[in-house]
Amino acid sequence: MAVRYITEAELVSILPAYLRKQLLDDDHNGIEEVGLADQIISDAADQVDAILSLRYHVPFDETNLPTLVRHATKQVARFLMHQRRSTIKQWMIDDYDRQLEQLAAAADPGSQDISSGVGVDPEPEESSSVKARVVASGAPRISTRSSWGEY
């Protein structure tokens, strides 16, 4: 599986070691599950791509990756790691919702282009990503889980 947008080291750098072990050790043997962080990163990148595919060709070229894409992938992955456990703080849900709102705003054709920094709206090309479903509030709700549930 190819890791997109951020590395495992970038993801785990935002967590203390004890929390990283708690979130990535499913069988509680003291060892992080092999490939789990990469899967979470991939799921996060898929969510970012799904939202931004409304306007941009995805996946993005990692040699010239827009800052928003890197930051959003890290924040969404952090949320997904915590979501795997039943203890998720309201501030983290709020951060996640704000990140989704930023991505939805960037996907708006009237907003500034995240790649060039100008107000040009590039024509979306064929995309390998699933399009985001935008709910009535305007904030996209995307999950790789079979049931999202209420927060």
DRENDO-1510 file (C-alpha; in Angstrom, 1 decimal, always signed):
<recs>
REC; n; res; u; v; w
REC; 1; MET; +0.0; +0.0; +0.0 .
REC; 2; ALA; +1.4; +3.3; -1.0 .
REC; 3; VAL; +1.3; +5.9; +1.7 .
REC; 4; ARG; +0.0; +9.2; +0.5 .
REC; 5; TYR; +0.6; +12.8; +1.6 .
REC; 6; ILE; +2.1; +12.2; +5.0 .
REC; 7; THR; +4.5; +9.6; +6.4 .
REC; 8; GLU; +3.9; +7.5; +9.5 .
REC; 9; ALA; +6.6; +9.4; +11.2 .
REC; 10; GLU; +4.8; +12.7; +10.5 .
REC; 11; LEU; +1.5; +11.2; +11.9 .
REC; 12; VAL; +3.0; +9.8; +15.1 .
REC; 13; SER; +5.0; +12.9; +15.7 .
REC; 14; ILE; +1.9; +14.7; +16.8 .
REC; 15; LEU; +1.2; +12.1; +19.5 .
REC; 16; PRO; +3.0; +11.2; +22.7 .
REC; 17; ALA; +4.5; +7.7; +22.7 .
REC; 18; TYR; +2.1; +6.3; +25.3 .
REC; 19; LEU; -1.0; +7.5; +23.3 .
REC; 20; ARG; +0.4; +6.2; +20.0 .
REC; 21; LYS; +0.9; +2.8; +21.5 .
REC; 22; GLN; -2.6; +2.9; +23.0 .
REC; 23; LEU; -4.2; +3.9; +19.6 .
REC; 24; LEU; -2.2; +1.5; +17.4 .
REC; 25; ASP; -1.9; -1.6; +19.6 .
REC; 26; ASP; -5.1; -3.5; +18.9 .
REC; 27; ASP; -4.2; -6.8; +20.7 .
REC; 28; HIS; -2.7; -5.0; +23.7 .
REC; 29; ASN; +0.6; -6.8; +23.5 .
REC; 30; GLY; +2.7; -3.6; +23.8 .
REC; 31; ILE; +3.5; -3.5; +20.0 .
REC; 32; GLU; +1.9; -1.3; +17.4 .
REC; 33; GLU; +0.1; -3.2; +14.7 .
REC; 34; VAL; +2.2; -3.5; +11.5 .
REC; 35; GLY; +0.7; -1.4; +8.7 .
REC; 36; LEU; -2.1; +0.1; +10.8 .
REC; 37; ALA; -0.7; +3.6; +10.8 .
REC; 38; ASP; -0.3; +3.4; +7.0 .
REC; 39; GLN; -3.9; +2.2; +6.6 .
REC; 40; ILE; -5.1; +5.1; +8.7 .
REC; 41; ILE; -3.1; +7.5; +6.6 .
REC; 42; SER; -4.5; +6.0; +3.5 .
REC; 43; ASP; -8.0; +6.3; +4.8 .
REC; 44; ALA; -7.4; +10.0; +5.7 .
REC; 45; ALA; -6.0; +10.7; +2.3 .
REC; 46; ASP; -9.0; +9.1; +0.7 .
REC; 47; GLN; -11.3; +11.5; +2.7 .
REC; 48; VAL; -9.2; +14.5; +1.7 .
REC; 49; ASP; -9.3; +13.4; -1.9 .
REC; 50; ALA; -13.0; +12.7; -1.8 .
REC; 51; ILE; -13.8; +16.3; -0.7 .
REC; 52; LEU; -11.3; +18.0; -3.0 .
REC; 53; SER; -12.2; +15.8; -6.0 .
REC; 54; LEU; -15.2; +18.1; -6.3 .
REC; 55; ARG; -12.8; +20.6; -7.8 .
REC; 56; TYR; -9.4; +19.1; -8.3 .
REC; 57; HIS; -7.8; +16.1; -10.0 .
REC; 58; VAL; -6.8; +13.7; -7.2 .
REC; 59; PRO; -4.6; +12.2; -6.0 .
REC; 60; PHE; -2.3; +15.2; -5.8 .
REC; 61; ASP; +1.2; +15.1; -7.0 .
REC; 62; GLU; +3.3; +14.7; -3.8 .
REC; 63; THR; +6.3; +16.5; -5.3 .
REC; 64; ASN; +4.3; +19.8; -5.2 .
REC; 65; LEU; +1.7; +19.0; -2.5 .
REC; 66; PRO; -0.5; +21.9; -1.4 .
REC; 67; THR; +0.1; +22.6; +2.3 .
REC; 68; LEU; -3.7; +22.3; +3.0 .
REC; 69; VAL; -3.6; +18.7; +1.7 .
REC; 70; ARG; -0.7; +17.7; +4.0 .
REC; 71; HIS; -2.1; +19.4; +7.0 .
REC; 72; ALA; -5.7; +18.1; +6.5 .
REC; 73; THR; -4.4; +14.5; +6.0 .
REC; 74; LYS; -2.5; +14.7; +9.2 .
REC; 75; GLN; -5.5; +16.0; +11.2 .
REC; 76; VAL; -8.0; +13.6; +9.7 .
REC; 77; ALA; -5.7; +10.7; +10.4 .
REC; 78; ARG; -5.3; +11.8; +14.0 .
REC; 79; PHE; -9.1; +11.9; +14.3 .
REC; 80; LEU; -9.4; +8.4; +12.7 .
REC; 81; MET; -6.9; +7.0; +15.1 .
REC; 82; HIS; -8.8; +8.3; +18.1 .
REC; 83; GLN; -12.1; +7.3; +16.5 .
REC; 84; ARG; -11.0; +3.6; +16.6 .
REC; 85; ARG; -11.3; +3.9; +20.4 .
REC; 86; SER; -14.4; +4.9; +22.2 .
REC; 87; THR; -12.9; +7.9; +24.0 .
REC; 88; ILE; -12.8; +10.9; +21.7 .
REC; 89; LYS; -12.9; +14.4; +23.2 .
REC; 90; GLN; -15.3; +17.0; +21.9 .
REC; 91; TRP; -12.4; +19.4; +21.0 .
REC; 92; MET; -11.1; +16.7; +18.7 .
REC; 93; ILE; -14.5; +16.3; +17.0 .
REC; 94; ASP; -14.7; +20.1; +16.7 .
REC; 95; ASP; -11.1; +20.2; +15.1 .
REC; 96; TYR; -12.1; +17.5; +12.7 .
REC; 97; ASP; -15.3; +19.3; +11.7 .
REC; 98; ARG; -13.4; +22.5; +11.1 .
REC; 99; GLN; -10.9; +20.6; +9.0 .
REC; 100; LEU; -13.7; +19.2; +6.9 .
REC; 101; GLU; -15.2; +22.7; +6.5 .
REC; 102; GLN; -11.8; +24.0; +5.3 .
REC; 103; LEU; -11.6; +21.3; +2.7 .
REC; 104; ALA; -15.2; +21.9; +1.6 .
REC; 105; ALA; -14.4; +25.6; +1.2 .
REC; 106; ALA; -11.3; +24.8; -0.8 .
REC; 107; ALA; -13.4; +22.6; -3.1 .
REC; 108; ASP; -15.7; +25.5; -3.8 .
REC; 109; PRO; -15.0; +26.8; -7.3 .
REC; 110; GLY; -15.2; +30.4; -6.2 .
REC; 111; SER; -12.4; +30.0; -3.6 .
REC; 112; GLN; -8.7; +30.5; -4.1 .
REC; 113; ASP; -6.9; +27.6; -5.8 .
REC; 114; ILE; -4.9; +25.6; -3.2 .
REC; 115; SER; -2.2; +24.7; -5.7 .
REC; 116; SER; -1.4; +28.1; -7.3 .
REC; 117; GLY; -2.7; +30.5; -4.7 .
REC; 118; VAL; -4.8; +32.4; -7.3 .
REC; 119; GLY; -8.6; +32.5; -7.8 .
REC; 120; VAL; -8.5; +30.4; -10.9 .
REC; 121; ASP; -10.8; +27.4; -11.0 .
REC; 122; PRO; -9.1; +24.5; -12.7 .
REC; 123; GLU; -11.3; +22.1; -14.6 .
REC; 124; PRO; -11.5; +18.8; -12.7 .
REC; 125; GLU; -10.0; +15.9; -14.7 .
REC; 126; GLU; -10.9; +12.3; -14.5 .
REC; 127; SER; -10.5; +11.3; -10.8 .
REC; 128; SER; -9.8; +7.9; -9.2 .
REC; 129; SER; -11.5; +9.1; -6.1 .
REC; 130; VAL; -15.0; +8.8; -4.8 .
REC; 131; LYS; -16.9; +12.1; -4.8 .
REC; 132; ALA; -17.8; +13.6; -1.5 .
REC; 133; ARG; -21.4; +13.7; -0.4 .
REC; 134; VAL; -22.3; +17.2; +1.0 .
REC; 135; VAL; -25.0; +17.2; +3.6 .
REC; 136; ALA; -27.5; +20.0; +4.2 .
REC; 137; SER; -25.3; +21.9; +6.6 .
REC; 138; GLY; -22.6; +22.1; +3.8 .
REC; 139; ALA; -20.1; +20.1; +5.8 .
REC; 140; PRO; -19.1; +16.8; +4.1 .
REC; 141; ARG; -19.5; +13.7; +6.1 .
REC; 142; ILE; -17.1; +11.0; +4.9 .
REC; 143; SER; -16.1; +7.8; +6.6 .
REC; 144; THR; -14.5; +4.6; +5.6 .
REC; 145; ARG; -16.4; +2.8; +8.3 .
REC; 146; SER; -19.6; +0.9; +7.6 .
REC; 147; SER; -21.6; +2.9; +10.2 .
REC; 148; TRP; -20.7; +6.4; +11.2 .
REC; 149; GLY; -23.2; +6.9; +14.1 .
REC; 150; GLU; -23.6; +10.1; +16.1 .
REC; 151; TYR; -20.7; +11.8; +17.9 .
</recs>
